[in-house]
Amino acid sequence: MGNRVDDVLIIGGGLQGCAIGLFLARSGWTVTIVDKAVPGRHASGVNAGGLRLLMRDVREYPLSLRAMEMWRSLESIVGYAPAQASEVRLGFSQIALALDDAEMQWVHARHQEMLRRGYTHEEFITAHELQRILPGLADSALGGLISRGDGHANPANASLAFRQAAESAGVLIHEQCALKQLNKLSSGRWSADTDHGVIEANWVINCAGAWGSQIAATLGDELPIRVLALSMMVTARMKPFIEPVVIGIDRPLSFKQSAVGSLVIGGGISGKPCLDDGTSFTIMDRMASSANATLEAFPALAGVPVLRTWTGLEGSTPDGIPYIGPSSRHEGLWHVFGFCGHGFQLAPAVGEAVAHSLVSSSLHPLLEPFNTSRFMSSTSAELQGLQQ
Ligand SMILES: Cc1cc2nc3c(=O)[nH]c(=O)nc-3n(C[C@H](O)[C@H](O)[C@H](O)COP(=O)(O)OP(=O)(O)OC[C@H]3O[C@@H](n4cnc5c(N)ncnc54)[C@H](O)[C@@H]3O)c2cc1C
């Protein structure tokens, strides 16, 4: 590798890294991304593709609203053909289903709270209307919340779209290139020791997903995450019968029917993460709990063949929202990880807001809730309490 000195080195070429790189390069900054695997190999390429405002943590709402606008106009960001390939389908709705009295009480409370905050995207939906739009739904469904503008996209193609747009904008991407060590030079620049040699940059952005906490820790930044192996399964093709994405409130339920008819089932359950090997596994009894939750909501699906399962590694923070912001210890270092299973939808807005913050030298207001020092005075017992 030559003596190139970049404005920014991004560790991790998932959707967050590529989106940030894209917007920085379009602002005229020189950017290199290193990924120890292939961009999109991990969470960004294997997720469920859900694009939802529904049931978001309210602190994420403003960023998520901006992201939804950007998904809606994806063509203007990545170009016509990559946007088409990304199969963004908004307006199909996402529905949170209440199957018992406790969940129904939660639905009413959440609905009131969102209205009080001025958010009208989550509407109350009756059992009668649910039966009309969700054929095969269990009689026990009591009602729920619907976010009619939500939908989904194709995660692998969307990741590729952002990667290619970033490269077209001038971002240099090194695949199979792990960051091994970061050092601060006397000039104030960062020197990164990587599989492809030394890279110098004025800024480093840690977008290493499930590995983000490890990288932060090597620099003394304690940003705890729990590493999850989020698990999915896909069934044989069925006749099209359902358009919305259906998610559970207090049970591991999440499913949609793909364009080809197969059911894609998740629900936030974790298998076995193997961070050091860069892999993860589904676990039989946990997949069974996901299947049971699906059958509780849609009993008619018993007997549908499951074709395959898969997992993806993701970091979950103690309070359920990501770390996005400058390091409190090191100048020129940002952390952007810990998306807790819902960072696919946020990525375009994260890219735009992080790039805007660096270029303008002032934190974008949409990023204020995610500051990286929010647990600095917490004890480990308090952090565990937040995680429950
Ligand atoms: C199964 C599953 C389902 C999901 N469903 C949804 C959903 O429906 N909707 C939604 O919004 N979100 C969903 N998510 C969450 C979403 O996928 C993630 O929040 C998002 O992709 C995170 O992007 P990222 O770029 O931070 O991480 P990643 O895509 O994991 O990218 C991190 C990259 O960093 C690289 N890296 C790590 N360490 C190093 C190193 N030392 N040197 C160089 N490179 C390194 C890795 O190789 C990796 O490519 C789901 C996640 C999973 C796993």
The ligand as an SDF file (V2000), in Angstrom:
LIG
                    3D

 53 58  0  0  0  0  0  0  0  0999 V2000
  -31.0640  -11.7320   11.1070 C   0  0  0  0  0  0  0  0  0  0  0  0
  -31.1730  -10.2270   11.2260 C   0  0  0  0  0  0  0  0  0  0  0  0
  -32.3940   -9.6100   10.9370 C   0  0  0  0  0  0  0  0  0  0  0  0
  -32.5000   -8.2060   10.9820 C   0  0  0  0  0  0  0  0  0  0  0  0
  -33.6460   -7.6140   10.5650 N   0  0  0  0  0  0  0  0  0  0  0  0
  -33.7030   -6.2580   10.4560 C   0  0  0  0  0  0  0  0  0  0  0  0
  -34.8510   -5.6260    9.9270 C   0  0  0  0  0  0  0  0  0  0  0  0
  -35.8020   -6.2890    9.5170 O   0  0  0  0  0  0  0  0  0  0  0  0
  -34.8680   -4.2630    9.8540 N   0  0  0  0  0  0  0  0  0  0  0  0
  -33.8180   -3.5080   10.2990 C   0  0  0  0  0  0  0  0  0  0  0  0
  -33.9010   -2.2730   10.2400 O   0  0  0  0  0  0  0  0  0  0  0  0
  -32.6930   -4.0860   10.7770 N   0  0  0  0  0  0  0  0  0  0  0  0
  -32.6090   -5.4350   10.8630 C   0  0  0  0  0  0  0  0  0  0  0  0
  -31.4830   -6.0320   11.3560 N   0  0  0  0  0  0  0  0  0  0  0  0
  -30.3790   -5.1960   11.8480 C   0  0  0  0  0  0  0  0  0  0  0  0
  -29.4860   -4.6950   10.7270 C   0  0  0  0  0  0  0  0  0  0  0  0
  -29.1570   -5.7230    9.8300 O   0  0  0  0  0  0  0  0  0  0  0  0
  -28.2110   -4.1090   11.3430 C   0  0  0  0  0  0  0  0  0  0  0  0
  -28.5490   -3.1860   12.3600 O   0  0  0  0  0  0  0  0  0  0  0  0
  -27.3430   -3.3760   10.3380 C   0  0  0  0  0  0  0  0  0  0  0  0
  -27.1480   -4.1530    9.1930 O   0  0  0  0  0  0  0  0  0  0  0  0
  -26.0020   -3.0090   10.9570 C   0  0  0  0  0  0  0  0  0  0  0  0
  -25.1490   -2.5570    9.9340 O   0  0  0  0  0  0  0  0  0  0  0  0
  -23.6010   -2.3710   10.2340 P   0  0  0  0  0  0  0  0  0  0  0  0
  -23.0150   -1.8080    9.0070 O   0  0  0  0  0  0  0  0  0  0  0  0
  -23.4530   -1.6400   11.5200 O   0  0  0  0  0  0  0  0  0  0  0  0
  -23.0700   -3.8680   10.5640 O   0  0  0  0  0  0  0  0  0  0  0  0
  -22.5540   -5.0700    9.6440 P   0  0  0  0  0  0  0  0  0  0  0  0
  -23.3790   -5.2330    8.4330 O   0  0  0  0  0  0  0  0  0  0  0  0
  -22.4090   -6.2460   10.5430 O   0  0  0  0  0  0  0  0  0  0  0  0
  -21.1320   -4.5830    9.1630 O   0  0  0  0  0  0  0  0  0  0  0  0
  -20.0110   -4.5450   10.0250 C   0  0  0  0  0  0  0  0  0  0  0  0
  -18.7970   -4.8940    9.1930 C   0  0  0  0  0  0  0  0  0  0  0  0
  -17.6300   -4.6750    9.9460 O   0  0  0  0  0  0  0  0  0  0  0  0
  -16.6570   -5.5960    9.5100 C   0  0  0  0  0  0  0  0  0  0  0  0
  -15.6050   -5.6780   10.5340 N   0  0  0  0  0  0  0  0  0  0  0  0
  -15.7140   -6.0900   11.8110 C   0  0  0  0  0  0  0  0  0  0  0  0
  -14.5330   -6.0400   12.4450 N   0  0  0  0  0  0  0  0  0  0  0  0
  -13.6400   -5.5730   11.5340 C   0  0  0  0  0  0  0  0  0  0  0  0
  -12.2330   -5.3180   11.5750 C   0  0  0  0  0  0  0  0  0  0  0  0
  -11.4920   -5.5240   12.6840 N   0  0  0  0  0  0  0  0  0  0  0  0
  -11.6340   -4.8660   10.4520 N   0  0  0  0  0  0  0  0  0  0  0  0
  -12.3470   -4.6550    9.3040 C   0  0  0  0  0  0  0  0  0  0  0  0
  -13.6750   -4.9020    9.2250 N   0  0  0  0  0  0  0  0  0  0  0  0
  -14.3110   -5.3440   10.3210 C   0  0  0  0  0  0  0  0  0  0  0  0
  -17.4450   -6.8730    9.3150 C   0  0  0  0  0  0  0  0  0  0  0  0
  -16.7940   -7.7750    8.4380 O   0  0  0  0  0  0  0  0  0  0  0  0
  -18.7740   -6.3510    8.7760 C   0  0  0  0  0  0  0  0  0  0  0  0
  -18.8430   -6.4550    7.3560 O   0  0  0  0  0  0  0  0  0  0  0  0
  -31.3670   -7.4400   11.3800 C   0  0  0  0  0  0  0  0  0  0  0  0
  -30.1580   -8.0590   11.6940 C   0  0  0  0  0  0  0  0  0  0  0  0
  -30.0420   -9.4490   11.6080 C   0  0  0  0  0  0  0  0  0  0  0  0
  -28.7220  -10.0900   11.9370 C   0  0  0  0  0  0  0  0  0  0  0  0
  1  2  1  0
  2  3  1  0
  2 52  2  0
  3  4  2  0
  4  5  1  0
  4 50  1  0
  5  6  2  0
  6  7  1  0
  6 13  1  0
  7  8  2  0
  7  9  1  0
  9 10  1  0
 10 11  2  0
 10 12  1  0
 12 13  2  0
 13 14  1  0
 14 15  1  0
 14 50  1  0
 15 16  1  0
 16 17  1  0
 16 18  1  0
 18 19  1  0
 18 20  1  0
 20 21  1  0
 20 22  1  0
 22 23  1  0
 23 24  1  0
 24 25  2  0
 24 26  1  0
 24 27  1  0
 27 28  1  0
 28 29  2  0
 28 30  1  0
 28 31  1  0
 31 32  1  0
 32 33  1  0
 33 34  1  0
 33 48  1  0
 34 35  1  0
 35 36  1  0
 35 46  1  0
 36 37  1  0
 36 45  1  0
 37 38  2  0
 38 39  1  0
 39 40  1  0
 39 45  2  0
 40 41  1  0
 40 42  2  0
 42 43  1  0
 43 44  2  0
 44 45  1  0
 46 47  1  0
 46 48  1  0
 48 49  1  0
 50 51  2  0
 51 52  1  0
 52 53  1  0
M  END
$$$$
